Amino acid sequence: MNSFAAFCLLVVVPAQAEPAPAAPPRPQVAKATTVPMEVLRSKHIAVQIKVNGKGPYRVIFDTGSPVTLLSNRIAEETGLISKDQAKTPALFGARGMGTAKTLQVGDIVVEDAPVMIMDHPALKAAGRVLGQLDGIVGFPFFCRYKSTFDYEAQTISFVPVEYRGVGMDMMQMVLVMMNDRSGKPLQKVQSPTTLWGFRVERAEGDPDAGVVVKEVLPESPAARADLKVGDRLLELDGTWTESVEDTYRAAAGVPAGQAAKMKIRRGMDEISITIVPKSGL
């Protein structure tokens, strides 16, 4: 807050002296707003939100997330995307950035909230165990408040603070971070039509790098490249594959017919193989 000094010029006049100006009012301390939270078995925190007046929707409240992320279901039901847009194929249903007219958590309503629209695979996987989760409330919301978590009462208290670093700049930064870790941007594949022929998984709590190859289709590009079940995929086309999402994201940037390097661990050895995906699904 900028401080302003008031300068008074004293003038001596024969008339009656002017009364001293009243002292400025003391600033009022902002009151806290308390909303219920749910502590999940995974130890994540979930809250109920409304978007553009519709809901409630159950989402993760994540103080480590740089973005607020909403599923395609929320985006379609609240008018952030049209039904035609929702039907258009996209990797993980990623629709880019948008602005919610209102984002409500408890009695708190944030206007013109920047959001990213995407069906995050980690949320979908967690939802099978923890119940449906439709997004993440992140930095663009919580940076506006001082937040206090009461795990015994299972509530969050919010006190407004003045912070103006909210907006699309953060979303743009996330898009930059989604580039290939080697520094080259991934190609934007609007409708993935490449067949690789393998499936990977990563177990919860897995301490090792990479994802594990669980299936290789016969006569597929993966089979011809000599990829084997049990291999641990460490990199695909220069991108680290620390999750299933990383693997899909790397694969989405390779068009059919273009060779891609795969770094894998087989037993105690790290080897590199070349795979050429073909057209298909």
N, C-alpha and C positions, 0 to 999 in steps of 0.2 A: 504494500500500500504506500503510495506517495504521501509525504507529509507536507502540508502547506502551512507557512508562517503568515500570520496576519499582522500587518504593520499599521499602527495607529498614529496619526498626526495630531498632536495636541495643540489646540488653538486657544489662546486666552481671550475671552470675550467678557464684556461686563454683564452679560445676561446670566441667567441661572445655568449652572453646569449641567451637562448632559449626563444621564444615568450611565453607569458602567454597563457594557454589553454583557448579556447573559453568557454564562459558561456553556461551551458546546456540550451536547448530550453525551453521556458515556456510551460507548459502543456496547450493544447487547451481545451476550454470548450465545452463539447458535445452539439450539437445542438438538439433542440426539434423537434420531428416529431408529426404532428397534424393529427388526424383521426376524421371523423364524428361519432357522437353517436346519438342514438335515445332515448328520454325519454318517456317511455311507460306510459299508464294511471295508471298502478300500481306503478309508480315512480321508477321502475327498469330501468336500462340502458341497451340498446341493441347495439351491434356492428355487422358489417359484417366481416366474416373471410373466409380465404381460407385454406384448408388442403391438403397438398401434391399437391399444384397447382390447386386444383379443388374447385369450389364454385362460387359465394359467398354463405355463410350460415349465417343465422341470429341467434345470440346467446346472452345470457345474459352476461354482464361484471359485475362480482360480486367480489368486494374486500373482501368479507367475506368468500369466498369459498376456502377451502384448496386444491382443485383439479381443473383441467381442465377436463370437462366432455363433451363427444361427443355422439350423438345419434347413433343408429345402422344404420340409413340411411346414415349419414356422413361416418361412419366406412366402410360400404360396398362400397359406391361410390368412396372412396379414397383409397381403397385397404388395410385398416387396418384389416379387416376381410374378409374372402371369402364368396361367396354366400351360400355355404353349411353351414358355421358357422352361418350365419344370419338366416337360416331356423331352426336351432337347438333351441328347446324351452328353455327358461331361465327366471327366475323371473325378471320382468322389463327389459328383454333383457340384463341383466348384463353379460358382456363378460370379465370383469377383466381389467387389465392394458395393455397399449400398448404404442408405441412410434411413433409419427408422424414425418416423415422426415422433413417436414416444416409446421409451423403454422404461417399464415400471418394475421396481423391486419393492415389494411391500407397499408402503405409502409414498415412496420416493419415485418421482417421475422425471426422467431426463428427456429433454427434447432434442431432436435432430442428432440422434446417437449414431455414430459411424459403426457399421457392422460388416463382417465378412460372411458370405453365404456359402456353406459347404457342409457336406455330410462326412464328418470326420470319422475315419475307420476305427480309431481308438474308442470313440464314444459309442459306436455301434457295437463293438465287441464288449465293452463294459456294460452296455445296456442289457445284454443277454443274461448277465448275472445280477446286476443292480437295479434293473427296471429301466424303462425308457428314459433316455437323456437326449435332449434336443439342442444342446449347444453349450457354450461357455460364456460366462460374464467375465470380462477381463479389464485391462488397463483403462480403456476409454470411459468405463463406468467408475471403477473404484478410485481412480486418481482424483476424483472430485470430492472425496470424503476421507476423513480420518475414521478408520474402521477398528472396532473392538470386538473380538470374538469371545463369547461366553460358552464354553463347551459343556458346562454343567446345565445351564438353562437352554442350550442349543439356540442361541440368538446371536445376531450381529447388530451392533449399534453403529450408526453412521452420523458423523458430525460434518456438515459442509465445510470445505476449505476452498480458498481461491487458487485455482490452478488452471492455466489457460493453454497448457500444452496438449490439448485434445483435438483430434481431427483426423483428416485423411493422411497426414504425414506419417503417422504410425502405421497405417495400413500399407502405404507405399513402401515403408521400410520392410514390412513383412514380406511383400512381394519380392523385394530385392533379395531378402534372405532365402527365398525359395529357389534362387538360382542354383545351378550345379555348384557343388563345393569346390570344384576345380577352377571356378571363376567364370565359366561360360554359361550364358542363359540357356535354359531348356527351350526347345521349340514348343510352340503352343499347338498341340494336337487337338482339334475341335472334336473329332469323332475317332477314337482309337480303333484302328482296323488291322493291327498286327498280332500275329500269333507267335508266342514264344514257346509254349508247351511245358511249363513247369509251375509248381505251386510252392510257396514258402510260408513258414510260420515262425513266430518268435514267442516262446513261452514266457509268461509273467515271471519276473525275477531272474531271467536268464542273464548271468554275469558276463558271458562271452560276447565278442563282437559279431555282428552280422546276423543273418536270418538263416534258418535251416530249410533245406530243400526237402519237401515232404512227398512230392510226386513229380514224375517226368513222363510226359505222354510219349508213347511209342511213335517213331517216325517223325517226331516234331523237331523244330530247330534246336531245342535244348538237348534232345537225344542225339542228334547228329553232332552237336558240339561236345558230346561226351560228359554232359552234366549228369550227376548221379544222385539218387536219393541218399540223404545223409550228409551231402556236401554242405558246407556253411558258406553262403554267399556273402562276401565282404564288400565288394564294389561292383557296380554295373555301369559301364560307360563313364567311368570317372566319378561316379557319385557313391558315397558311402551308403550302404544298405543296413541301417541300424533298426529298421522296422519294416513291416509290410508296406506301410505308406511310402517309405523311401524307395522301395523296390518298384512300386507302381509308378511313382513320380519319375524315376529314372527311365523306366521302360517307355513311358509316354513321350519322351523326347527323342526316341529313335524310330525313324520311319522304316517301313517294310523295305527289305533289301539292303539295308545299311549295316555293316558289320559293327559289332560292339564288343568291347573287352569285358570279361568277367573275371574278377579275382576271387578265388575260392580257397577254402581250407578243407583239405581232404586228409583225415587222420591228423598226422603231425606236420604235414606239408602244405605250404601255400603255393598254388599254381595259378596260371593265367590261361584262360581259354577264350576262343572267339566264337560268338554266336551271331547268326544272321536271321533275324525274325522275318517271317513271310506274311503276305497279306492274308487276312482272315480274322476270325474271332474265336 
